């Protein structure tokens, strides 16, 4: 196909959008709604992942070593804990430092009362163990408990299980929502292209009768679908920015949550929207026009 023909057919596709502007506006509106829901789901997932990551960093297992171990032996035992596959880090806390940390949490009167502990420290050496994957929490805790020199542990099992459950649920729900919205968008754009074909049925029949190739007939409708998708992506990104900008203030003041700055995911988010819009437009327009072009004869038959 010549470049001049491509330019002509591209302009025809843009004209289709203007000629059927009411249907195009309706399609863009519904596509924006679908993309907006998807954008909210993506942004919510990103911020929840960040919050969960902060919780995971705070979720540690405290391992207390046997009193019979010297400090050097306890440090060696801590190094063994750090070597466990699911352990991100293991911080050794000598008994004296552990007592200082405990005393720092007390008020002045309590500190004076417990001053005698400085001469007879009852605390054992300990290790502050941070886990990498909470889904392996039980297995890792068992490995820590069975490690040489470990007398006891203190862990937040309920918090770990809650974090892991929330993460899994968000992943499954996110996949389901995206799949559903993509299906809705496909149907919407397909119907828009179908309306355009009905309005130009005589022109399409004449073009087919005089020997126009399928590619020549198909291109304007493909352009129409793709442009609708790109316009929807641009509008959605702008709407998401305005909504997220307002929501950031609420999250910071009311929920004491530091959200992810919009600039960190603005272009990737637009890329997701544009990719969804272009893919939806391509699939819908190609499917609908190909369905018609497979029909024989120069007369338009109902789809």
Backbone bond lengths (Angstrom), bond angles and torsions (degrees), N, CA, C in turn:
res aa  C-N    CA-C-N  psi(-1)  N-CA   C-N-CA  omega(-1)  CA-C   N-CA-C  phi
1 X - - - 1.459 - - 1.530 109.47 -
2 X 1.353 116.12 134.14 1.449 120.84 -178.02 1.524 111.08 -71.92
3 X 1.347 114.20 155.68 1.461 120.34 -179.93 1.525 110.80 -61.36
4 X 1.336 116.94 -37.24 1.460 120.45 179.41 1.519 111.03 -63.12
5 X 1.325 115.78 -38.20 1.463 119.56 178.46 1.519 111.16 -67.66
6 X 1.332 115.93 -40.24 1.465 119.88 178.47 1.522 110.34 -61.83
7 X 1.346 115.97 -43.17 1.468 120.16 179.44 1.532 110.24 -62.68
8 X 1.320 116.26 -43.41 1.465 120.70 -179.68 1.527 111.25 -62.71
9 X 1.328 116.30 -45.27 1.461 120.08 -177.69 1.523 111.44 -69.74
10 X 1.342 116.63 -32.41 1.461 119.47 176.58 1.521 110.41 -64.44
11 X 1.334 116.11 -43.50 1.468 120.27 177.12 1.524 110.37 -62.22
12 X 1.323 116.71 -38.83 1.459 120.26 178.12 1.529 110.95 -62.32
13 X 1.326 116.00 -38.81 1.462 119.05 177.76 1.511 111.97 -63.68
14 X 1.335 116.53 -40.19 1.465 120.34 177.28 1.525 110.62 -66.67
15 X 1.345 116.45 -36.84 1.464 119.71 176.78 1.524 111.04 -63.11
16 X 1.328 116.18 -36.77 1.467 119.47 178.82 1.524 111.09 -56.21
17 X 1.330 115.65 -40.59 1.465 119.89 -179.64 1.517 110.32 -63.47
18 X 1.349 117.08 -41.30 1.461 120.12 -178.43 1.529 111.42 -72.87
19 X 1.330 116.71 -42.27 1.466 119.95 -179.58 1.527 110.55 -61.10
20 X 1.321 116.53 -41.67 1.469 121.36 178.77 1.534 109.76 -103.84
21 X 1.335 115.56 47.50 1.463 120.05 -171.19 1.523 113.57 -64.72
22 X 1.322 117.10 -33.59 1.461 118.10 179.31 1.528 110.85 -64.73
23 X 1.339 115.52 -45.46 1.459 119.28 178.10 1.526 110.32 -68.03
24 X 1.329 116.47 -35.53 1.466 119.65 178.79 1.524 110.87 -65.28
25 X 1.347 115.91 -42.43 1.465 119.65 178.26 1.519 110.50 -63.08
26 X 1.343 115.51 -41.27 1.467 118.92 178.48 1.527 110.67 -63.18
27 X 1.328 116.40 -41.64 1.466 120.24 179.85 1.523 110.92 -64.89
28 X 1.337 116.01 -44.54 1.463 119.45 178.31 1.519 110.29 -61.84
29 X 1.349 116.20 -40.93 1.460 119.54 179.91 1.515 112.87 -60.47
30 X 1.338 115.84 -44.93 1.465 118.73 -178.91 1.527 110.52 -71.92
31 X 1.332 116.92 -37.80 1.463 119.92 176.60 1.527 110.96 -62.53
32 X 1.335 115.98 -41.88 1.465 119.78 177.44 1.521 110.21 -61.50
33 X 1.339 116.40 -41.36 1.470 119.57 178.63 1.526 110.87 -61.76
34 X 1.332 116.22 -43.77 1.469 120.06 178.88 1.527 111.03 -64.12
35 X 1.335 116.09 -46.92 1.464 119.57 179.92 1.524 111.24 -65.25
36 X 1.344 116.10 -34.74 1.460 119.52 179.29 1.522 110.68 -64.11
37 X 1.334 115.73 -42.58 1.463 119.48 176.99 1.522 110.45 -62.96
38 X 1.331 115.67 -41.49 1.460 119.17 178.01 1.526 110.70 -65.02
39 X 1.341 116.44 -41.17 1.455 119.88 178.86 1.509 112.56 -62.47
40 X 1.333 116.00 -42.05 1.468 119.94 177.29 1.521 110.13 -61.26
41 X 1.340 116.21 -42.76 1.467 119.86 179.64 1.532 111.00 -63.14
42 X 1.342 116.79 -41.60 1.467 120.57 -179.55 1.526 110.97 -66.28
43 X 1.348 116.27 -47.41 1.468 120.05 -178.14 1.521 110.71 -65.72
44 X 1.336 116.15 -40.79 1.462 119.40 177.93 1.520 110.21 -61.49
45 X 1.333 115.92 -42.81 1.460 119.95 179.69 1.527 111.20 -63.02
46 X 1.346 116.98 -42.00 1.466 120.47 179.65 1.523 111.57 -62.23
47 X 1.333 115.84 -44.42 1.463 119.25 -178.16 1.520 112.10 -72.21
48 X 1.340 116.67 -35.90 1.464 119.32 176.56 1.522 110.01 -66.47
49 X 1.347 116.55 -40.47 1.466 119.79 176.90 1.524 110.91 -60.00
50 X 1.336 116.02 -39.62 1.461 119.44 178.63 1.526 110.50 -64.95
51 X 1.349 115.85 -44.86 1.462 119.41 179.66 1.523 111.20 -64.19
52 X 1.341 115.66 -41.13 1.462 119.13 178.67 1.523 110.74 -65.99
53 X 1.335 115.82 -36.13 1.459 118.70 176.87 1.513 111.98 -62.19
54 X 1.328 116.14 -38.09 1.461 119.80 176.92 1.520 110.93 -66.40
55 X 1.350 115.52 -38.76 1.464 118.65 177.37 1.523 111.07 -66.52
56 X 1.333 115.39 -38.90 1.460 118.94 179.60 1.523 111.14 -62.73
57 X 1.330 115.57 -36.57 1.459 118.77 178.69 1.525 110.99 -65.54
58 X 1.344 115.72 -30.48 1.456 119.57 179.81 1.526 111.75 -85.21
59 X 1.311 116.38 -16.31 1.456 120.25 -176.91 1.529 109.05 -84.77
60 X 1.323 115.76 104.07 1.461 120.65 -175.96 1.520 109.97 -126.12
61 X 1.300 114.17 163.88 1.465 121.95 173.29 1.523 107.28 -112.64
62 X 1.318 116.22 123.90 1.465 120.91 176.67 1.524 108.69 -92.00
63 X 1.318 115.77 121.12 1.468 121.43 177.96 1.527 108.56 -107.81
64 X 1.334 116.13 127.31 1.466 121.38 -179.35 1.526 108.69 -108.32
65 X 1.335 115.31 130.62 1.456 120.30 -175.03 1.530 111.10 -90.19
66 X 1.317 114.62 160.97 1.465 120.78 -178.74 1.530 110.75 -65.19
67 X 1.329 115.33 143.70 1.471 120.25 -178.26 1.525 112.24 -63.82
68 X 1.314 116.23 -24.12 1.471 119.56 -176.51 1.526 112.78 -74.88
69 X 1.335 117.19 -12.36 1.462 120.46 -178.93 1.525 110.77 -80.61
70 X 1.313 115.72 139.14 1.462 119.62 171.74 1.530 108.53 -74.41
71 X 1.331 116.70 170.32 1.464 119.21 -179.35 1.525 110.82 -63.79
72 X 1.322 117.37 -37.42 1.465 120.08 178.78 1.525 110.80 -64.84
73 X 1.336 116.38 -41.79 1.466 120.15 178.80 1.528 110.73 -66.73
74 X 1.329 116.59 -37.95 1.464 119.92 178.20 1.531 110.83 -65.85
75 X 1.328 116.94 -38.36 1.465 120.10 176.97 1.526 110.78 -64.14
76 X 1.320 116.34 -39.36 1.464 119.90 177.73 1.525 110.70 -64.48
77 X 1.342 116.45 -39.26 1.465 120.24 177.50 1.527 110.60 -65.23
78 X 1.327 116.30 -36.21 1.471 120.53 177.16 1.525 110.46 -64.43
79 X 1.316 117.12 -39.37 1.464 120.86 177.60 1.527 111.08 -62.55
80 X 1.336 116.49 -35.03 1.464 120.18 177.10 1.531 110.59 -66.57
81 X 1.328 116.76 -36.40 1.466 119.87 177.00 1.529 110.67 -65.25
82 X 1.323 116.50 -39.60 1.468 120.53 179.92 1.523 111.97 -64.44
83 X 1.338 116.75 -22.68 1.465 120.85 -178.58 1.521 112.84 -82.22
84 X 1.332 118.41 -9.11 1.466 121.16 177.99 1.526 108.73 -64.69
85 X 1.322 116.95 138.69 1.467 121.69 -169.25 1.527 113.68 -58.79
86 X 1.320 118.53 -38.24 1.464 120.80 -175.55 1.529 112.99 -93.88
87 X 1.311 117.65 10.35 1.467 121.54 179.85 1.525 109.12 -94.75
88 X 1.347 115.51 121.28 1.464 120.00 178.58 1.518 111.40 -77.75
89 X 1.321 116.70 -39.18 1.464 120.56 179.09 1.520 109.19 -159.76
90 X 1.321 115.55 154.91 1.466 122.17 176.56 1.525 107.73 -137.31
91 X 1.322 116.15 109.32 1.465 122.00 -177.96 1.527 109.85 -96.46
92 X 1.310 116.17 121.30 1.465 120.14 178.91 1.529 109.77 -78.80
93 X 1.340 115.59 131.50 1.464 121.65 -179.99 1.528 108.06 -122.55
94 X 1.334 118.53 103.35 1.471 120.55 177.17 1.525 110.54 -60.67
95 X 1.321 115.70 155.68 1.463 119.89 -176.45 1.530 112.00 -58.94
96 X 1.324 118.34 -37.35 1.466 120.56 179.83 1.531 111.18 -65.27
97 X 1.323 115.95 -41.99 1.468 119.78 177.97 1.523 110.73 -67.33
98 X 1.341 115.89 -37.47 1.456 119.73 177.37 1.514 111.83 -61.29
99 X 1.328 116.62 -40.58 1.464 120.46 178.11 1.529 110.52 -65.60
100 X 1.329 116.80 -40.91 1.463 120.21 178.57 1.529 111.03 -60.66
101 X 1.317 116.36 -41.01 1.467 119.75 179.16 1.522 111.01 -65.14
102 X 1.327 116.43 -40.11 1.461 119.79 178.44 1.524 110.70 -66.07
103 X 1.306 117.30 -42.68 1.464 120.99 -179.64 1.530 111.10 -64.79
104 X 1.330 116.18 -32.54 1.465 119.86 -179.04 1.524 112.16 -66.93
105 X 1.334 117.30 -22.48 1.464 120.54 179.23 1.524 112.39 -84.19
106 X 1.331 118.02 -7.05 1.467 122.23 -177.37 1.523 110.84 -94.69
107 X 1.329 115.39 157.83 1.460 118.86 173.36 1.532 109.38 -79.12
108 X 1.309 116.99 176.74 1.464 121.49 -173.43 1.521 112.38 -62.40
109 X 1.320 117.48 -40.74 1.465 120.93 -178.74 1.526 110.75 -64.40
110 X 1.330 116.61 -42.35 1.461 120.12 179.19 1.525 110.88 -66.19
111 X 1.316 116.67 -38.47 1.463 119.91 178.94 1.525 111.44 -62.14
112 X 1.308 116.48 -40.75 1.463 120.12 178.40 1.524 110.75 -66.55
113 X 1.337 116.67 -38.31 1.459 120.24 -178.54 1.524 111.24 -66.14
114 X 1.345 116.47 -37.72 1.465 120.18 -175.29 1.528 112.88 -97.19
115 X 1.326 117.29 18.23 1.464 119.55 178.49 1.524 112.66 -60.34
116 X 1.324 116.70 -28.74 1.462 119.93 -178.70 1.525 112.00 -62.86
117 X 1.341 116.77 -21.04 1.465 119.50 -179.94 1.527 111.89 -66.15
118 X 1.331 116.95 -22.60 1.458 119.45 -179.30 1.528 111.86 -64.32
119 X 1.337 115.90 -28.51 1.467 119.76 178.84 1.526 112.39 -90.60
120 X 1.320 116.37 -20.29 1.470 120.46 -178.70 1.530 108.30 -138.27
121 X 1.318 115.58 72.83 1.464 122.02 -174.42 1.529 110.32 -70.82
122 X 1.362 117.77 116.42 1.466 119.89 -178.75 1.531 113.34 -86.72
123 X 1.325 116.60 -7.75 1.463 119.55 -175.35 1.523 111.21 -78.24
124 X 1.326 117.55 143.63 1.475 120.70 174.75 1.526 110.22 -87.73
125 X 1.321 116.12 166.33 1.462 119.43 169.05 1.528 108.03 -64.21
126 X 1.332 116.21 149.05 1.463 119.38 -175.01 1.521 110.50 -141.21
127 X 1.327 114.78 169.53 1.467 121.90 175.85 1.524 108.38 -133.92
128 X 1.315 115.56 133.80 1.470 121.78 176.44 1.529 107.19 -97.58
129 X 1.340 115.85 104.78 1.464 121.93 -171.95 1.528 109.85 -102.43
130 X 1.322 116.64 124.48 1.463 122.29 177.29 1.527 109.21 -105.17
131 X 1.338 116.35 131.97 1.466 121.31 -177.38 1.524 111.13 -92.18
132 X 1.329 116.28 153.79 1.463 121.58 179.24 1.518 111.79 -90.83
133 X 1.328 117.62 -47.83 1.464 123.08 -175.01 1.522 108.76 -122.58
134 X 1.342 115.41 113.19 1.462 119.18 -176.84 1.527 112.90 -70.78
135 X 1.332 117.38 -19.31 1.462 118.58 177.68 1.530 111.56 -66.93
136 X 1.345 116.63 -18.89 1.471 121.85 177.99 1.527 111.06 -102.70
137 X 1.335 115.62 24.36 1.460 121.04 -172.84 1.527 111.65 -58.71
138 X 1.331 117.30 -53.03 1.469 120.68 -175.23 1.525 111.64 -60.39
139 X 1.329 115.56 -45.46 1.467 119.60 -179.08 1.522 111.32 -62.15
140 X 1.332 116.12 -42.93 1.464 120.05 -178.56 1.521 111.55 -67.18
141 X 1.333 116.47 -42.17 1.470 120.06 178.82 1.525 110.54 -60.44
142 X 1.333 115.95 -39.61 1.464 119.66 178.49 1.528 110.85 -64.26
143 X 1.339 116.56 -40.07 1.467 119.95 177.92 1.529 111.05 -64.27
144 X 1.325 116.02 -40.00 1.469 119.82 178.65 1.523 110.37 -64.87
145 X 1.331 115.84 -45.02 1.460 120.62 -178.64 1.526 111.50 -61.54
146 X 1.328 117.06 -35.50 1.464 121.13 -176.90 1.527 113.23 -89.71
147 X 1.324 116.97 1.06 1.466 119.73 179.72 1.526 110.64 -69.70
148 X 1.329 118.02 145.50 1.470 121.39 179.93 1.529 111.76 -59.31
149 X 1.320 115.66 133.68 1.454 121.07 175.70 1.508 115.05 90.48
150 X 1.338 118.38 -10.46 1.465 121.21 -179.49 1.520 109.09 -85.20
151 X 1.342 115.88 122.01 1.462 120.58 -179.38 1.522 111.81 -90.55
152 X 1.325 117.21 -39.84 1.465 121.01 -178.66 1.521 109.07 -158.30
153 X 1.327 115.47 166.03 1.464 120.54 178.10 1.520 109.28 -135.28
154 X 1.317 115.15 161.63 1.463 122.32 174.90 1.522 106.90 -134.40
155 X 1.325 117.52 116.30 1.455 120.74 -175.04 1.523 110.70 -135.51
156 X 1.364 114.44 156.45 1.468 122.09 -179.98 1.526 108.51 -103.10
157 X 1.304 115.93 76.55 1.467 121.08 -175.68 1.526 112.12 -62.60
158 X 1.330 117.25 -44.55 1.462 120.15 -176.50 1.525 111.54 -62.93
159 X 1.337 116.61 -42.83 1.459 119.98 178.80 1.520 111.01 -62.80
160 X 1.308 116.36 -42.80 1.464 120.08 -179.29 1.522 111.54 -63.23
161 X 1.328 116.17 -44.41 1.451 119.41 -179.62 1.528 111.72 -66.71
162 X 1.340 116.41 -36.83 1.460 120.21 178.52 1.521 110.79 -64.24
163 X 1.329 116.87 -45.01 1.460 121.17 179.20 1.523 110.80 -61.21
164 X 1.313 116.82 -45.22 1.461 120.95 -179.64 1.525 111.33 -63.15
165 X 1.340 117.22 -41.57 1.465 121.42 -179.92 1.521 111.20 -65.13
166 X 1.337 116.88 -43.48 1.459 120.74 179.61 1.524 110.61 -62.17
167 X 1.311 116.70 -43.36 1.464 120.90 -179.78 1.526 111.11 -60.99
168 X 1.322 117.21 -46.49 1.467 120.92 -179.87 1.524 111.47 -64.69
169 X 1.340 116.91 -41.91 1.460 120.83 -179.19 1.524 111.20 -64.29
170 X 1.328 116.91 -41.79 1.461 120.58 179.14 1.526 111.28 -64.14
171 X 1.313 116.90 -38.59 1.463 120.23 179.56 1.525 111.21 -63.83
172 X 1.332 116.35 -47.51 1.468 120.91 -179.28 1.524 110.87 -65.08
173 X 1.336 116.59 -45.75 1.460 120.61 -179.34 1.526 111.14 -63.43
174 X 1.325 116.63 -40.28 1.461 120.28 -179.87 1.517 112.32 -62.41
175 X 1.329 117.01 -42.90 1.465 120.71 178.22 1.523 110.71 -63.03
176 X 1.331 116.97 -42.37 1.463 121.09 179.89 1.518 112.39 -64.01
177 X 1.335 117.02 -44.28 1.465 120.98 -179.52 1.523 111.10 -64.10
178 X 1.319 116.98 -44.81 1.464 120.69 -179.28 1.529 110.83 -62.67
179 X 1.320 117.50 -42.57 1.467 120.75 179.37 1.527 111.10 -63.02
180 X 1.335 116.91 -42.79 1.463 120.97 -179.55 1.522 111.24 -65.49
181 X 1.326 117.18 -45.09 1.457 120.70 -178.95 1.523 111.52 -66.17
182 X 1.314 117.24 -35.83 1.460 120.36 177.95 1.525 110.80 -64.56
183 X 1.327 116.82 -40.18 1.464 120.83 177.90 1.524 110.82 -63.82
184 X 1.337 116.68 -42.69 1.465 120.82 178.69 1.525 110.49 -61.52
185 X 1.320 116.34 -44.11 1.463 120.56 -179.30 1.527 111.48 -62.92
186 X 1.317 117.17 -39.39 1.466 120.92 178.18 1.524 111.08 -59.44
187 X 1.317 116.27 -44.74 1.466 120.84 -179.10 1.524 110.60 -64.99
188 X 1.328 116.89 -40.76 1.464 121.34 -177.21 1.523 111.11 -63.25
189 X 1.316 117.04 -52.00 1.462 120.15 -178.09 1.524 110.57 -66.31
190 X 1.314 117.26 -36.59 1.465 120.37 178.28 1.525 110.80 -60.73
191 X 1.320 117.15 -41.04 1.462 120.52 178.84 1.523 111.38 -67.77
192 X 1.332 116.84 -35.28 1.465 120.00 177.16 1.524 110.74 -63.06
193 X 1.317 116.37 -46.71 1.466 120.60 178.08 1.522 110.56 -63.79
194 X 1.303 115.95 -36.50 1.464 119.91 -179.81 1.522 111.01 -63.99
195 X 1.337 117.36 -41.20 1.462 121.30 177.46 1.521 110.35 -62.40
196 X 1.329 117.10 -41.64 1.463 120.97 178.02 1.521 110.73 -61.40
197 X 1.316 117.15 -40.87 1.461 120.82 179.40 1.522 110.90 -64.39
198 X 1.320 117.79 -39.61 1.460 120.68 177.98 1.529 110.59 -62.78
199 X 1.346 115.95 -40.74 1.460 119.31 -177.93 1.528 111.83 -70.63
200 X 1.327 117.52 -20.07 1.467 121.48 -177.83 1.531 111.45 -118.60
201 X 1.332 116.31 26.58 1.463 119.25 -174.02 1.532 112.36 -62.54
202 X 1.341 116.50 -38.68 1.458 118.66 -179.63 1.523 110.67 -67.24
203 X 1.334 116.25 -43.82 1.463 120.55 179.60 1.523 111.09 -61.78
204 X 1.336 117.01 -41.79 1.463 120.38 179.53 1.522 110.52 -64.62
205 X 1.338 116.66 -40.99 1.465 120.66 -179.56 1.524 111.09 -64.03
206 X 1.342 116.20 -40.93 1.469 119.72 179.22 1.524 110.46 -65.70
207 X 1.338 116.81 -44.29 1.462 120.72 178.93 1.520 110.72 -59.28
208 X 1.330 116.29 -40.90 1.460 119.66 -179.42 1.520 110.68 -69.73
209 X 1.341 115.57 -35.21 1.461 119.75 -178.19 1.523 112.09 -68.43
210 X 1.335 117.28 -33.33 1.471 119.92 -178.14 1.520 112.14 -89.13
211 X 1.334 117.04 5.99 1.456 120.11 172.45 1.512 116.53 98.57
212 X 1.321 118.22 16.86 1.467 119.81 177.32 1.524 109.67 -63.98
213 X 1.316 116.40 139.70 1.465 120.12 179.98 1.526 110.42 -73.46
214 X 1.323 114.42 160.18 1.462 118.87 178.41 1.528 111.80 -61.06
215 X 1.329 116.53 -37.70 1.464 119.97 179.40 1.521 111.02 -63.67
216 X 1.332 116.90 -39.32 1.462 121.62 179.53 1.522 110.68 -63.24
217 X 1.312 116.58 -41.20 1.468 120.89 -179.45 1.523 110.99 -74.05
218 X 1.321 116.06 -35.93 1.464 120.94 -172.54 1.530 113.33 -74.75
219 X 1.333 118.01 -35.23 1.461 121.04 -169.33 1.534 114.72 -56.42
220 X 1.355 120.36 -45.42 1.471 118.33 -179.83 1.521 113.06 -58.07
221 X 1.323 116.85 -37.26 1.459 119.86 -179.46 1.531 111.19 -71.92
222 X 1.340 115.72 -35.06 1.463 119.24 175.70 1.525 109.99 -64.33
223 X 1.342 116.03 -44.36 1.469 120.30 177.63 1.522 110.37 -59.45
224 X 1.313 116.39 -43.06 1.469 120.71 179.62 1.525 111.22 -58.50
225 X 1.323 116.28 -48.73 1.461 119.81 -178.96 1.516 112.80 -64.39
226 X 1.345 116.77 -41.71 1.468 120.61 -178.81 1.522 110.80 -67.00
227 X 1.335 117.25 -43.81 1.469 120.52 -179.68 1.521 110.77 -63.58
228 X 1.320 117.22 -40.56 1.464 119.79 176.48 1.529 110.69 -59.19
229 X 1.323 115.97 -40.28 1.461 119.65 179.21 1.514 112.74 -66.49
230 X 1.344 117.21 -42.32 1.467 120.72 -179.28 1.525 110.98 -67.96
231 X 1.338 116.99 -42.90 1.464 120.03 176.96 1.524 110.95 -59.45
232 X 1.314 115.69 -42.83 1.468 119.68 178.89 1.517 111.10 -62.32
233 X 1.337 116.64 -39.41 1.468 120.52 179.80 1.522 111.24 -63.88
234 X 1.334 117.10 -43.60 1.455 120.44 179.80 1.516 112.34 -64.60
235 X 1.329 116.47 -44.81 1.469 120.29 179.34 1.520 110.68 -63.67
236 X 1.331 116.24 -43.26 1.466 119.89 -178.67 1.519 111.61 -62.68
237 X 1.327 116.95 -41.55 1.467 119.84 179.40 1.524 110.92 -60.50
238 X 1.341 116.78 -41.70 1.460 120.17 177.60 1.517 112.64 -63.87
239 X 1.334 116.50 -42.89 1.466 120.43 179.31 1.525 110.74 -65.00
240 X 1.334 116.20 -43.38 1.465 120.13 179.22 1.525 110.65 -60.84
241 X 1.330 116.44 -39.93 1.471 119.81 178.92 1.526 111.22 -60.42
242 X 1.329 117.06 -46.34 1.466 120.61 -178.86 1.524 111.37 -64.98
243 X 1.335 116.28 -43.72 1.470 120.13 -179.47 1.524 110.65 -66.36
244 X 1.330 116.28 -43.84 1.468 119.96 -177.67 1.523 111.26 -67.63
245 X 1.334 116.54 -35.13 1.463 120.37 178.60 1.522 110.32 -61.73
246 X 1.341 116.70 -40.72 1.461 120.10 177.64 1.522 111.30 -71.01
247 X 1.341 116.29 -38.33 1.468 120.10 -178.39 1.522 111.89 -68.97
248 X 1.339 117.37 -30.59 1.464 120.23 -179.53 1.525 111.31 -60.04
249 X 1.332 116.00 -40.53 1.461 119.31 178.88 1.513 112.22 -63.75
250 X 1.340 116.23 -39.35 1.466 120.30 179.49 1.520 110.67 -66.59
251 X 1.341 116.64 -44.40 1.463 120.28 -178.88 1.523 111.68 -64.00
252 X 1.326 116.43 -36.62 1.461 119.64 -178.35 1.520 112.10 -73.61
253 X 1.347 116.69 -40.04 1.463 119.72 -175.20 1.519 112.79 -86.17
254 X 1.337 117.16 -46.90 1.460 120.43 -174.01 1.521 113.24 -85.47
255 X 1.339 117.13 -39.09 1.463 120.69 -174.01 1.520 113.24 -103.89
256 X 1.318 117.31 -4.66 1.472 121.79 -179.94 1.528 111.47 55.92
257 X 1.334 115.44 38.20 1.464 121.66 179.04 1.526 108.59 -111.59
258 X 1.317 116.57 133.79 1.465 121.41 176.88 1.525 108.18 -92.84
259 X 1.346 118.32 99.54 1.462 120.21 -176.37 1.524 112.01 -72.76
260 X 1.320 115.37 165.33 1.462 121.24 177.33 1.525 108.72 -73.84
261 X 1.332 119.56 130.55 1.470 121.05 177.85 1.527 111.09 -58.65
262 X 1.333 116.30 140.61 1.463 121.21 -177.44 1.521 111.49 -59.80
263 X 1.338 116.53 -33.84 1.463 120.27 -177.70 1.522 112.99 -61.95
264 X 1.336 117.17 -23.25 1.465 120.40 -177.67 1.527 112.58 -73.31
265 X 1.327 116.69 -23.62 1.471 117.84 -178.41 1.530 112.21 -130.64
266 X 1.340 118.38 12.22 1.463 121.09 -176.71 1.531 111.87 -61.33
267 X 1.338 117.02 -53.30 1.467 119.75 -178.32 1.525 112.68 -68.51
268 X 1.342 119.27 -44.07 1.470 117.66 174.84 1.524 112.72 -58.67
269 X 1.348 116.35 -37.70 1.463 119.55 179.29 1.523 110.59 -66.15
270 X 1.342 116.77 -43.64 1.462 119.65 176.42 1.526 110.39 -61.38
271 X 1.328 116.36 -38.30 1.456 119.81 177.34 1.519 112.32 -61.00
272 X 1.335 116.13 -40.15 1.466 120.22 177.22 1.522 110.02 -64.07
273 X 1.338 116.71 -46.70 1.462 120.58 179.43 1.528 111.26 -62.04
274 X 1.344 116.15 -46.60 1.462 119.87 -179.18 1.525 111.04 -63.67
275 X 1.327 116.11 -42.67 1.459 119.53 177.73 1.512 111.94 -61.12
276 X 1.333 115.77 -42.96 1.461 119.95 177.98 1.522 110.37 -64.05
277 X 1.347 116.69 -43.34 1.457 119.93 -178.62 1.518 112.61 -65.73
278 X 1.339 116.44 -45.91 1.465 120.21 -179.81 1.525 110.81 -64.71
279 X 1.324 116.29 -45.26 1.466 119.84 -179.67 1.520 110.95 -63.13
280 X 1.332 116.05 -42.78 1.460 120.13 178.83 1.521 110.72 -62.72
281 X 1.340 116.47 -45.25 1.454 119.85 179.89 1.515 112.72 -63.39
282 X 1.330 116.57 -42.67 1.461 120.36 179.54 1.523 111.77 -62.56
283 X 1.329 115.43 -52.12 1.465 119.53 -176.24 1.520 110.88 -62.16
284 X 1.335 116.64 -46.33 1.462 120.63 -176.24 1.523 111.70 -65.13
285 X 1.336 116.67 -48.89 1.459 119.70 -176.74 1.523 111.67 -67.73
286 X 1.322 117.19 -43.38 1.469 120.00 -179.93 1.525 110.55 -63.85
287 X 1.324 116.45 -40.59 1.465 119.81 -179.67 1.520 110.96 -63.29
288 X 1.350 116.83 -47.80 1.457 119.75 -174.94 1.524 111.93 -68.40
289 X 1.335 118.43 -46.43 1.458 119.94 -178.00 1.522 111.15 -70.21
290 X 1.330 117.57 -34.97 1.465 120.23 178.24 1.519 110.73 -66.43
291 X 1.326 115.51 -34.28 1.464 119.48 178.43 1.524 110.41 -62.41
292 X 1.333 116.17 -38.55 1.459 119.41 177.92 1.525 111.82 -74.20
293 X 1.328 116.70 -43.50 1.461 120.24 -175.65 1.521 112.55 -64.85
294 X 1.322 116.43 -21.18 1.469 119.07 177.39 1.523 111.58 -72.34
295 X 1.320 115.84 -18.00 1.458 118.98 -179.04 1.524 109.33 -78.63
296 X 1.279 116.20 140.26 1.460 121.10 -175.47 1.522 110.20 -87.84
297 X 1.304 115.98 159.03 1.451 121.29 176.73 1.507 111.91 95.47
298 X 1.298 115.76 164.96 1.459 121.38 -178.36 1.511 112.31 -95.13
299 X 1.312 118.37 -6.69 1.451 120.87 -179.85 1.514 109.47 -92.06
300 X 1.287 114.43 143.30 1.466 120.00 -179.79 1.518 108.73 -75.02
301 X 1.324 115.43 130.00 1.452 121.49 176.60 1.512 108.72 -111.72
302 X 1.288 116.51 147.78 1.468 120.40 -178.99 1.507 110.00 -61.63
303 X 1.360 115.99 139.58 1.462 120.95 -179.49 1.509 110.30 -78.97
